[in-house]
Amino acid sequence: MHFRPGPIVLGPAPGKARLRKLAATIALTCFLLTAVAASVFVIGGDEAINRLQRTPAEFTTRKMGPPKVRRREIWLATLRLIKDHPIVGVGFAGYSVAIPRYLNSSGEVDSSTSTQ
């Protein structure tokens, strides 16, 4: 007959420790999400709020003629912008200021502004 002693448990029972760890993880996650959301609104301010309010309009069907700028051209111009500013970008909420250099009002990509 072999006798195997059970594990020696020091501190709270394993179930309670796991529950405390889960509660701490949930609390930390909620805190970090709240901090990120608050910083976006503090730093972005009115511009961030205006963009959030305009978002549904971007997904509705247009009843008038075709759009002046197609998504493909916007993406190509954005890729050129990223290529020219790969590390730090153009700054928070700076896209709307920088993109006209890469996308003209006719919707065609302006290849003369990209550095080769």
LODO-815495 format. One record per residue (C-alpha): residue in three letters; x negated, y negated, z. Coordinates in Angstrom, 1 decimal. Layout:
+------+--------+--------+--------+
| tinu |      x |      y |      z |
+------+--------+--------+--------+
|  ala |      X |      Y |      Z |
...
+------+--------+--------+--------+
***
This chain:
+------+--------+--------+--------+
| tinu |      x |      y |      z |
+------+--------+--------+--------+
|  met |    0.0 |    0.0 |    0.0 |
|  his |   -1.4 |   -3.4 |   -1.1 |
|  phe |   -0.4 |   -6.5 |    0.7 |
|  arg |   -0.6 |   -9.7 |   -1.5 |
|  pro |   -0.1 |  -12.9 |    0.5 |
|  gly |    2.1 |  -15.5 |   -1.2 |
|  pro |    0.7 |  -18.9 |   -2.3 |
|  ile |   -0.1 |  -21.3 |    0.5 |
|  val |    2.0 |  -24.4 |   -0.1 |
|  leu |    0.9 |  -27.6 |    1.5 |
|  gly |    3.2 |  -30.6 |    1.4 |
|  pro |    6.7 |  -30.7 |    0.1 |
|  ala |    8.3 |  -27.8 |   -1.6 |
|  pro |    7.5 |  -27.4 |   -5.3 |
|  gly |   11.1 |  -28.3 |   -6.3 |
|  lys |   11.0 |  -31.6 |   -4.4 |
|  ala |    7.6 |  -32.5 |   -5.8 |
|  arg |    8.8 |  -31.9 |   -9.3 |
|  leu |   11.9 |  -34.0 |   -8.7 |
|  arg |    9.8 |  -36.8 |   -7.3 |
|  lys |    7.5 |  -36.7 |  -10.3 |
|  leu |   10.4 |  -36.8 |  -12.7 |
|  ala |   12.0 |  -39.7 |  -10.9 |
|  ala |    8.7 |  -41.6 |  -11.0 |
|  thr |    8.3 |  -40.9 |  -14.7 |
|  ile |   11.8 |  -42.1 |  -15.4 |
|  ala |   11.3 |  -45.3 |  -13.3 |
|  leu |    8.0 |  -46.1 |  -15.0 |
|  thr |    9.5 |  -45.5 |  -18.5 |
|  cys |   12.4 |  -47.8 |  -17.7 |
|  phe |   10.1 |  -50.5 |  -16.4 |
|  leu |    7.9 |  -50.4 |  -19.4 |
|  leu |   10.8 |  -50.5 |  -21.9 |
|  thr |   12.2 |  -53.5 |  -20.0 |
|  ala |    8.8 |  -55.2 |  -20.0 |
|  val |    8.4 |  -54.7 |  -23.8 |
|  ala |   11.9 |  -55.9 |  -24.6 |
|  ala |   11.5 |  -59.0 |  -22.3 |
|  ser |    8.2 |  -59.9 |  -23.9 |
|  val |    9.6 |  -59.6 |  -27.4 |
|  phe |   12.3 |  -62.1 |  -26.5 |
|  val |   10.0 |  -64.4 |  -24.6 |
|  ile |    7.3 |  -64.4 |  -27.3 |
|  gly |    9.7 |  -64.2 |  -30.3 |
|  gly |   12.4 |  -66.3 |  -28.8 |
|  asp |   15.1 |  -67.6 |  -31.1 |
|  glu |   13.5 |  -66.2 |  -34.2 |
|  ala |   13.8 |  -62.6 |  -32.8 |
|  ile |   17.4 |  -63.2 |  -31.8 |
|  asn |   18.2 |  -64.7 |  -35.3 |
|  arg |   16.7 |  -61.7 |  -37.0 |
|  leu |   18.7 |  -59.2 |  -34.9 |
|  gln |   21.9 |  -61.1 |  -35.7 |
|  arg |   21.1 |  -61.0 |  -39.4 |
|  thr |   20.3 |  -57.3 |  -39.5 |
|  pro |   23.8 |  -56.0 |  -40.3 |
|  ala |   24.1 |  -58.3 |  -43.3 |
|  glu |   21.1 |  -56.6 |  -44.9 |
|  phe |   22.9 |  -53.3 |  -45.0 |
|  thr |   26.3 |  -54.5 |  -46.4 |
|  thr |   27.2 |  -54.1 |  -50.0 |
|  arg |   26.7 |  -57.2 |  -52.1 |
|  lys |   29.8 |  -58.3 |  -54.0 |
|  met |   28.1 |  -60.9 |  -56.1 |
|  gly |   25.4 |  -60.2 |  -58.7 |
|  pro |   22.3 |  -58.2 |  -58.3 |
|  pro |   19.8 |  -59.4 |  -55.6 |
|  lys |   17.1 |  -61.7 |  -56.8 |
|  val |   14.4 |  -59.6 |  -55.0 |
|  arg |   14.5 |  -55.8 |  -55.0 |
|  arg |   13.2 |  -53.7 |  -52.1 |
|  arg |   10.4 |  -52.3 |  -54.2 |
|  glu |    8.9 |  -55.7 |  -54.9 |
|  ile |    9.2 |  -56.6 |  -51.2 |
|  trp |    7.4 |  -53.4 |  -50.2 |
|  leu |    4.6 |  -54.0 |  -52.9 |
|  ala |    4.1 |  -57.6 |  -51.7 |
|  thr |    4.0 |  -56.4 |  -48.1 |
|  leu |    1.4 |  -53.8 |  -48.9 |
|  arg |   -0.7 |  -56.5 |  -50.5 |
|  leu |   -0.3 |  -58.6 |  -47.4 |
|  ile |   -1.4 |  -55.7 |  -45.2 |
|  lys |   -4.4 |  -55.1 |  -47.4 |
|  asp |   -5.5 |  -58.7 |  -47.1 |
|  his |   -4.9 |  -58.8 |  -43.3 |
|  pro |   -5.6 |  -55.2 |  -42.1 |
|  ile |   -6.8 |  -55.7 |  -38.5 |
|  val |   -4.8 |  -58.5 |  -36.8 |
|  gly |   -2.1 |  -59.1 |  -39.5 |
|  val |   -0.5 |  -62.5 |  -39.9 |
|  gly |    0.7 |  -62.9 |  -36.3 |
|  phe |    3.9 |  -62.3 |  -34.5 |
|  ala |    6.9 |  -63.5 |  -36.5 |
|  gly |    4.4 |  -64.7 |  -39.2 |
|  tyr |    5.6 |  -62.5 |  -42.0 |
|  ser |    8.2 |  -64.9 |  -43.2 |
|  val |    5.6 |  -67.6 |  -43.4 |
|  ala |    2.9 |  -65.5 |  -45.1 |
|  ile |    5.0 |  -63.4 |  -47.6 |
|  pro |    5.8 |  -66.2 |  -50.1 |
|  arg |    2.2 |  -66.2 |  -51.1 |
|  tyr |    2.6 |  -62.6 |  -52.3 |
|  leu |    6.2 |  -62.6 |  -53.6 |
|  asn |    7.5 |  -65.4 |  -55.7 |
|  ser |   11.2 |  -66.4 |  -55.8 |
|  ser |   11.9 |  -64.5 |  -59.0 |
|  gly |   11.2 |  -61.2 |  -57.2 |
|  glu |    8.0 |  -60.4 |  -59.0 |
|  val |    4.8 |  -59.6 |  -57.1 |
|  asp |    2.2 |  -62.3 |  -57.4 |
|  ser |   -1.1 |  -60.4 |  -58.1 |
|  ser |   -3.2 |  -63.6 |  -58.1 |
|  thr |   -3.1 |  -64.0 |  -54.3 |
|  ser |   -4.6 |  -60.7 |  -53.3 |
|  thr |   -8.3 |  -60.5 |  -52.7 |
|  gln |   -9.9 |  -57.7 |  -54.7 |
+------+--------+--------+--------+
***
